[in-house]
Amino acid sequence: KYSFDNLVQSYPSGEKVQARLASKMFDVSERNIVVGNGASELINNLTQALNIKLGMFTPTFEEYSNRFNDLETFNTEKNDFSYGKDDILRIAKSNDGIILINPDNPSGNFIEYQEILEILKQLKKEQKYLILDESFIDFAENGFNSSFLNQKDLSTYDNLIVIKSIGKSYGLGGLRLGVLASSNAFQKYSLQILFQTYR
């Protein structure tokens, strides 16, 4: 509250301060988090930092399919558009990583923490990424307990990238603000470029 006017009027020069505040809010190290002009800006910059083939289920938030060039989309065979751990691991076989919006928009498909943990473990063994968009997780039943936006999980799984739109959860309509978090230590590909851009 104290810095609100300055932060709003000084973007992007206030990025370091915003990253520090986001770091405290989510209990994530400052060096593992960047703040952008909404999740959309971070998604766009992520396409420049990661040159890999990704897979995801549709229908979903189209920002990813509009931004990533090498993206394979899959339709679920169920009428309610649901999918789970086995479905995700199946499409991961032909890709370098997976984009998972949890809960999904617009289907509302939600995968709980334990299942995502199993997905992460398997993808790490295969040296593949999981880009996990948690923009709507605060609205899911048991959502707070299913979030991977914490230091322990980020440090354990260097193949994990978490993206979150702050505006949806905190009612900041019109003030576009998003965060991206990763331990940034994956060997095959590096997010260092993205983090340096924001520092």
Sequence and secondary structure as in RCSB ss.txt:
>XXXX:A:sequence
KYSFDNLVQSYPSGEKVQARLASKMFDVSERNIVVGNGASELINNLTQALNIKLGMFTPTFEEYSNRFNDLETFN
TEKNDFSYGKDDILRIAKSNDGIILINPDNPSGNFIEYQEILEILKQLKKEQKYLILDESFIDFAENGFNSSFLN
QKDLSTYDNLIVIKSIGKSYGLGGLRLGVLASSNAFQKYSLQILFQTYR
>XXXX:A:secstr
 TTHHHHHHTTTTTHHHHHHHHHHHHT  GGGEEEESHHHHHHHHHHHH  S EEEEESS THHHHH SSEEEEE
 SSTT    HHHHHHHHTTSSEEEEESS TTT     HHHHHHHHHHHHHTT EEEEE TTGGGSTT GGG   S
HHHHHH TTEEEEEEHHHHHT TTS  EEEE     SSS  HHHHHHH 
